Amino acid sequence: MTNLQPAGPEWTGLPVTVAGLGVSGISAARVLHGLGARVTVVDGGSGEGLKARAAELEARGVTVRLGDGATLPEGTRLVVTSPGWPPSSALFAAADRAGVEVWGDVELAWRLRRPLPSTGEPAPWLAVTGTNGKTTTVQMLASILTAAGKRTAAVGNVGVSVLDAVLAEEPYDVLAVELSSYQLHWAPSLRPYSAAVLNLAPDHLDWHGSMEAYAADKGRIYEGNVVACVYNLADPATEALVREADVEEGCRAIGFGLGAPAPSNFGVVDGLLVDRAFVPDRTKSAAELGSVSDVNPPAPHNIANALAAAALARSYGVDVKAVRDGLRAFRPDAHRIAEVGVVGGVTYVDDSKATNTHAAAASLAAYRPIVWIAGGLAKGAAFDDLVQGAAERLRAAVLIGEDRALIREALARHAPDVPVIEAAEGQTGAVAMAEVVRTAASLARSGDTVLLAPACASMDMFTNYGERGDLFAAAVRELADTP
């Protein structure tokens, strides 16, 4: 099974089971069916939405089994799983007993890469993972590569489907690939050209089983790297993953950080982004890549993201002008430290994407004084370190959501002088957010920042973090229009 190739006799008639009827499962099923495989999709759900998706695939000739995601269809010779299915799933235990390999969509895409006419080799992958910052970094990287004149795309968990990218009729020169720990777990043969781990903090431990397993899956991104393993100088755990990786001979460890860089690193000097890795004499010289003001927004963690993106681009041979031009052209997605308004001298910032403590800490470090809006579903997180690190920056805190008590207790322990108000208890949606913003406004003074960085998931009060951020922005606009 390890030598399966696209569009050859190995695929024709091959019985393949696809686990999951979500976006990646549907994409995998369509691709495999197009290659001639005999595809069965299984999913434990049976709702109306799933039935509609199943009908579309069945019309193409794909078999779909709803209501049973645990039984391995008879004769299966390969399982391709959606990223969210945990390793403990009964389907994978059955596959293991039957001696059947399990791939993720990323592994399938890696196996289906096609040679570029210009080089005779597949397009290289510049890959990014980490607990936080992946999407922003990959989008920055794609912007830099575009500025360098390359046909590229941000793919993986963002932008274009990785399967669609590798099978595109007009091939890409190089891909900027965002990879989650889920995807890396199921991608055993992945070997990026260069890769970065931005940071490591506890997350998805229910899926992985332990922090050690989570870190090990993140570290898979460095396996087989050709040119550079990019790591965070401020996070020793990322460097440890580089040390453990089995890479191609000549592959280098390249650090990035917010201080002046040592040789082979990227950093900041007098407000300038600096490369001391990909220069003719890194012991005596450096390349200026641009300024901190070229990064949008220039928050500390976002500058770190920009340095990681620059390191990956430079490992691919991009010149310094393209790095600067790409960073200047980049615009972040919604809900990532986005300023949504200024009312009465108070700045309102939407970082609804900060759904865990690590992301919230980065956001809190970017402002002062802060009226902090926090809370939601904690996902098992503890908040003591977060509050302790941000205490001196807080003017006040407005707490929301099901697990607000955990944050309130951490504030009482580590920031007892910070006023805390609990808002929107028992409310959801727009009504809840309107009350939250009014409460925050009553606590803020001119020059303060009201920061929505909840450090929690949103589903107890909102459809998702996007709706939470949109309603925050709407409530701020309503506040501005109030006489």
C-alpha positions in Angstrom: 0.0 0.0 0.0 2.9 2.4 0.5 3.6 2.7 -3.2 0.1 3.8 -4.4 0.4 6.2 -7.3 -2.2 8.5 -8.9 -4.3 7.4 -11.9 -2.6 4.1 -12.3 -3.8 0.5 -12.0 -3.2 0.6 -8.2 -6.2 2.9 -7.8 -8.5 1.4 -10.3 -11.1 -0.7 -8.5 -9.2 -0.2 -5.1 -11.7 -0.5 -2.2 -11.1 2.7 -0.2 -13.1 3.8 2.9 -13.3 7.5 3.6 -14.0 8.4 7.3 -16.2 11.4 7.7 -18.7 13.3 5.5 -17.3 16.8 6.2 -15.5 19.1 3.8 -12.2 17.2 3.6 -14.1 13.8 3.5 -16.2 14.9 0.5 -13.1 16.2 -1.2 -11.2 13.0 -0.7 -14.1 10.9 -1.8 -14.5 12.9 -5.1 -10.8 12.7 -5.8 -10.5 9.0 -5.1 -13.6 8.2 -7.1 -12.1 10.2 -10.0 -9.0 8.1 -9.8 -11.1 5.0 -10.3 -11.1 3.7 -6.7 -14.2 2.0 -5.3 -15.1 4.5 -2.5 -17.3 4.0 0.5 -17.8 6.9 2.9 -18.8 6.2 6.5 -20.1 8.6 9.1 -21.7 8.0 12.5 -24.2 10.8 12.0 -27.5 10.7 10.2 -28.8 14.3 10.2 -30.6 15.9 7.3 -27.4 17.9 6.3 -25.4 14.6 6.1 -28.2 13.0 4.1 -28.1 15.8 1.5 -24.3 15.5 1.2 -24.6 11.7 1.0 -27.1 12.0 -1.9 -24.7 14.2 -3.9 -21.9 11.7 -3.6 -24.2 8.7 -4.3 -25.3 10.4 -7.5 -21.6 10.2 -8.5 -21.4 6.5 -7.8 -19.9 6.7 -4.3 -21.3 4.5 -1.6 -22.2 6.2 1.6 -23.1 4.6 5.0 -24.6 6.9 7.6 -25.2 6.0 11.2 -22.2 3.7 11.5 -18.7 5.1 11.7 -17.2 2.2 13.6 -17.5 -0.8 11.2 -14.8 -1.2 8.6 -16.5 -2.1 5.2 -15.5 -5.5 4.0 -12.6 -5.6 1.6 -11.3 -2.2 2.5 -7.6 -1.8 1.5 -7.1 1.8 2.5 -8.8 4.2 5.0 -8.6 8.0 4.3 -9.8 9.9 7.3 -11.0 13.4 8.0 -8.7 15.3 10.4 -11.2 15.4 13.3 -11.5 11.7 13.8 -9.3 10.8 16.9 -6.9 7.9 16.8 -9.0 6.0 19.3 -11.9 5.6 16.9 -13.2 2.1 16.6 -12.9 2.3 12.8 -9.1 2.7 13.1 -8.8 -0.2 15.5 -10.7 -2.4 13.0 -8.3 -1.2 10.3 -5.3 -2.0 12.4 -6.6 -5.5 13.0 -7.1 -6.0 9.3 -3.7 -4.6 8.4 -5.1 -1.6 6.6 -3.3 1.7 6.5 -4.9 4.9 7.6 -4.1 8.2 5.8 -5.3 11.7 6.2 -6.2 14.1 3.4 -2.8 15.6 3.6 -1.1 12.2 3.2 -3.3 11.5 0.2 -2.4 14.9 -1.3 1.3 14.3 -0.7 1.1 11.0 -2.6 -0.8 12.5 -5.5 1.6 15.4 -6.2 2.5 15.8 -9.9 5.9 16.9 -11.3 6.2 20.4 -12.5 7.0 20.7 -16.2 9.7 23.3 -15.4 11.6 21.1 -12.9 10.4 17.5 -13.3 9.7 17.6 -9.5 6.5 18.3 -7.5 6.0 21.8 -6.2 7.8 22.2 -2.9 5.8 22.6 0.3 6.7 25.3 2.9 4.7 24.0 5.9 3.6 25.7 9.1 2.2 24.3 12.4 1.9 25.5 16.0 -0.8 26.0 18.6 -1.5 29.5 17.5 -0.7 31.8 14.5 -0.7 29.1 11.8 -3.2 30.7 9.5 -1.8 34.2 9.7 1.8 33.0 9.1 0.8 30.9 6.1 -1.2 33.8 4.6 1.8 36.1 5.1 4.0 33.5 3.5 1.7 33.2 0.5 1.7 37.0 0.2 5.5 37.1 0.2 5.7 34.3 -2.4 3.2 36.1 -4.6 5.3 39.3 -4.4 8.2 37.2 -5.6 6.3 36.3 -8.7 5.5 32.8 -7.8 2.2 31.1 -8.5 1.2 29.9 -5.0 -1.6 29.5 -2.6 -2.3 29.3 1.1 -3.6 25.7 1.5 -4.4 23.1 4.1 -6.6 24.4 7.0 -6.9 27.7 5.1 -7.7 28.9 1.6 -7.5 26.2 -1.1 -8.0 22.5 -0.2 -4.6 20.8 -0.3 -6.1 18.1 -2.5 -7.4 20.7 -5.0 -4.0 22.4 -4.9 -1.9 19.4 -5.9 -4.3 18.4 -8.6 -4.9 21.9 -10.0 -5.0 22.1 -13.8 -2.6 25.0 -13.7 0.2 23.8 -11.3 1.5 25.9 -8.5 5.2 26.7 -8.2 5.3 26.4 -4.4 2.6 25.9 -1.7 2.3 27.6 1.7 0.7 24.8 3.7 -1.0 25.1 7.1 -1.1 21.8 9.0 -2.9 20.9 12.2 -1.7 18.3 14.7 -4.6 16.2 13.5 -3.4 16.3 9.9 0.2 15.6 10.8 -0.8 12.6 12.9 -2.1 11.0 9.7 0.6 12.1 7.3 3.5 9.6 7.8 5.3 10.2 4.5 5.1 14.0 4.4 8.5 15.6 3.8 8.3 19.4 3.4 11.0 21.5 1.8 11.1 23.7 4.9 8.8 23.9 7.9 8.1 25.9 11.0 6.6 25.1 14.4 5.5 28.5 15.7 4.8 27.6 19.4 3.6 24.8 21.6 1.0 25.0 24.3 -1.6 22.5 25.6 -4.4 22.1 23.2 -6.6 19.2 21.8 -5.3 17.0 24.5 -8.6 15.0 24.5 -7.8 14.0 20.9 -4.1 13.3 21.3 -4.3 11.8 24.8 -1.3 13.7 26.3 0.9 16.8 25.8 3.7 14.5 24.8 1.6 12.9 22.0 0.4 16.3 20.8 4.0 17.7 20.6 5.2 14.5 18.8 2.5 15.0 16.1 3.5 18.7 15.7 7.1 17.6 15.4 6.3 15.4 12.4 6.4 18.5 10.3 10.2 18.6 10.5 10.7 15.0 9.3 12.7 15.0 6.1 13.0 18.8 5.8 15.4 19.7 3.0 16.6 23.2 3.7 15.4 24.6 7.0 13.6 23.7 10.2 12.3 27.0 11.6 11.7 27.3 15.3 10.7 29.9 17.9 13.6 31.1 20.1 11.1 32.0 22.8 9.7 28.5 23.0 12.4 25.9 23.8 9.9 23.1 23.1 10.0 24.0 19.4 13.8 23.7 19.3 13.6 20.4 21.0 11.4 19.1 18.2 14.0 20.2 15.7 16.7 18.3 17.6 14.6 15.1 17.5 13.8 15.3 13.7 15.4 13.2 11.0 16.2 15.7 8.2 18.0 15.7 4.9 21.8 16.3 5.1 22.5 20.0 5.1 19.1 21.0 6.5 19.6 23.9 8.9 17.9 24.9 12.2 16.8 28.6 11.9 15.5 30.4 14.9 13.2 33.5 15.0 12.6 35.9 17.8 11.9 39.5 18.8 15.4 40.3 19.9 18.6 41.0 17.9 19.4 37.8 16.0 22.5 35.7 16.4 24.0 34.1 13.3 21.5 31.7 11.5 18.5 33.4 13.1 15.9 36.0 12.3 15.0 38.9 14.6 14.5 42.6 15.2 17.1 45.4 15.4 16.0 49.0 16.0 12.6 48.4 14.6 13.9 46.5 11.5 13.2 42.9 10.6 16.6 41.2 10.1 17.8 38.0 8.5 21.2 36.6 9.7 20.6 33.1 8.2 20.3 33.4 4.4 23.1 35.9 3.8 26.6 35.3 2.3 28.4 35.7 5.6 26.0 35.2 8.5 28.7 35.8 11.1 29.4 39.3 10.0 26.4 40.5 8.0 22.6 40.6 7.9 19.9 41.4 5.5 17.2 44.1 6.2 13.8 42.6 5.3 11.6 45.6 6.2 10.4 47.3 9.3 8.1 46.4 12.2 5.6 48.9 10.8 5.4 46.8 7.6 3.6 44.1 9.7 -0.2 44.4 10.0 -0.9 44.7 12.9 2.5 45.2 14.6 1.6 43.3 17.8 4.5 41.3 19.2 3.1 37.8 18.3 2.3 39.0 14.8 5.9 40.3 14.3 7.0 36.8 15.3 4.6 35.3 12.7 6.1 37.6 10.1 9.6 36.5 11.0 8.7 32.8 10.7 7.0 33.5 7.3 10.1 35.4 6.1 12.4 32.6 7.2 10.5 30.0 5.2 10.4 32.3 2.2 14.1 33.1 2.4 14.8 29.3 2.7 13.1 29.0 -0.7 15.3 31.8 -2.2 13.0 34.7 -2.1 14.7 38.1 -2.2 14.5 40.7 0.6 12.3 43.1 -1.5 9.6 40.4 -2.0 9.6 39.8 1.8 9.0 43.5 2.5 6.4 43.9 -0.3 4.6 40.7 0.7 4.3 41.8 4.3 3.1 45.2 3.3 0.4 43.7 1.1 -0.8 41.2 3.7 -4.2 41.9 5.4 -5.2 39.6 8.3 -8.5 37.7 8.4 -11.3 38.9 10.5 -11.3 38.3 14.2 -7.6 38.3 14.6 -6.6 41.4 16.7 -8.7 43.5 14.4 -9.5 47.1 15.4 -13.3 47.5 14.9 -13.8 51.1 16.2 -12.8 53.9 18.4 -15.6 55.4 20.6 -14.9 58.2 23.1 -11.2 57.7 22.9 -11.5 53.9 23.6 -10.2 51.5 21.0 -12.2 48.3 20.5 -10.3 45.2 19.3 -11.8 41.9 18.1 -9.6 38.9 18.7 -12.4 36.4 18.9 -10.1 33.9 17.3 -8.2 33.7 20.6 -10.0 30.6 21.7 -7.3 29.3 24.0 -5.1 30.8 26.7 -1.9 30.8 24.6 -3.6 32.9 21.9 -5.2 35.2 24.5 -1.8 35.8 26.2 -0.3 37.0 22.9 -3.2 39.4 22.3 -3.1 40.8 25.9 0.6 41.4 25.5 -0.1 43.8 22.6 -2.1 46.5 24.5 -2.4 48.4 27.8 -4.5 49.4 29.7 -7.1 46.8 28.8 -10.7 46.2 29.6 -10.7 42.4 28.9 -13.7 40.5 27.7 -13.1 36.8 28.4 -14.9 33.5 28.9 -16.9 30.8 27.2 -16.1 27.1 27.0 -12.7 26.5 28.7 -12.0 23.1 27.1 -10.2 22.0 30.3 -7.9 24.9 30.4 -6.5 26.6 33.5 -6.1 30.4 33.6 -3.6 31.2 36.4 -0.6 31.7 34.1 -2.6 33.8 31.7 -4.0 36.1 34.3 -0.7 36.4 36.2 1.1 37.4 33.0 -1.5 40.0 32.0 -2.5 41.4 35.5 -0.5 44.7 35.3 -2.2 45.5 31.9 -5.8 45.1 33.0 -8.0 48.0 33.8 -11.0 45.7 34.3 -12.5 42.4 33.2 -15.9 41.5 31.8 -16.6 37.8 32.1 -19.0 35.8 30.0 -20.0 32.2 29.3 -20.3 28.9 30.9 -16.8 28.6 32.4 -16.5 32.3 33.5 -16.0 31.2 37.1 -12.6 29.7 36.3 -11.3 33.0 35.0 -12.9 34.9 37.9 -11.1 32.7 40.4 -7.8 33.2 38.6 -8.3 36.9 38.7 -9.1 36.8 42.4 -5.8 34.9 43.0 -3.5 36.9 40.8 -5.2 40.3 40.1 -7.3 41.0 43.1 -7.4 44.8 42.5 -8.8 44.4 39.0 -12.6 45.1 38.9 -14.5 42.2 37.6 -18.1 42.2 36.2 -20.0 39.2 35.0 -22.3 40.0 32.1 -25.0 38.4 29.9 -25.7 35.5 32.3 -28.2 33.2 30.6 -28.2 35.2 27.4 -26.8 34.4 24.0 -26.2 36.0 20.6 -26.6 39.7 19.8 -28.5 40.5 23.0 -25.7 39.1 25.1 -22.9 40.8 23.2 -24.7 44.2 23.3 -24.8 44.0 27.1 -21.2 42.9 27.2 -20.0 45.9 25.1 -22.0 48.4 27.1 -20.6 47.0 30.3 -17.0 47.1 29.0 -17.6 50.7 27.8 -18.7 51.8 31.2 -15.4 50.5 32.7 -13.1 52.0 30.0 -11.3 55.4 30.0 -10.0 57.4 27.1 -6.8 55.7 25.9 -7.9 52.2 27.0 -8.4 49.2 24.8 -11.5 47.0 25.1 -10.2 43.7 24.0 -12.3 40.7 23.1 -9.8 37.9 23.6 -12.0 35.2 25.3 -9.4 32.5 25.8 -12.3 30.1 25.4 -14.4 28.5 22.7 -17.7 30.2 21.8 -20.3 27.6 21.3 -22.1 28.0 24.6 -23.3 31.5 23.5 -22.6 31.9 19.8 -22.5 29.7 16.7 -18.8 30.0 16.4 -15.9 32.5 17.1 -16.8 34.3 13.8 -20.3 35.1 15.0 -18.9 36.2 18.4 -16.6 38.7 16.7 -19.2 39.9 14.2 -21.6 40.6 17.0 -18.9 42.4 19.0 -18.2 44.7 16.0 -21.9 45.3 15.5 -22.3 46.2 19.2 -19.4 48.6 19.0 -21.0 50.3 15.9 -24.3 50.6 17.8 -22.4 52.1 20.8 -20.9 54.7 18.5 -24.3 55.6 17.1 -25.8 56.0 20.6 -26.2 59.7 21.5 
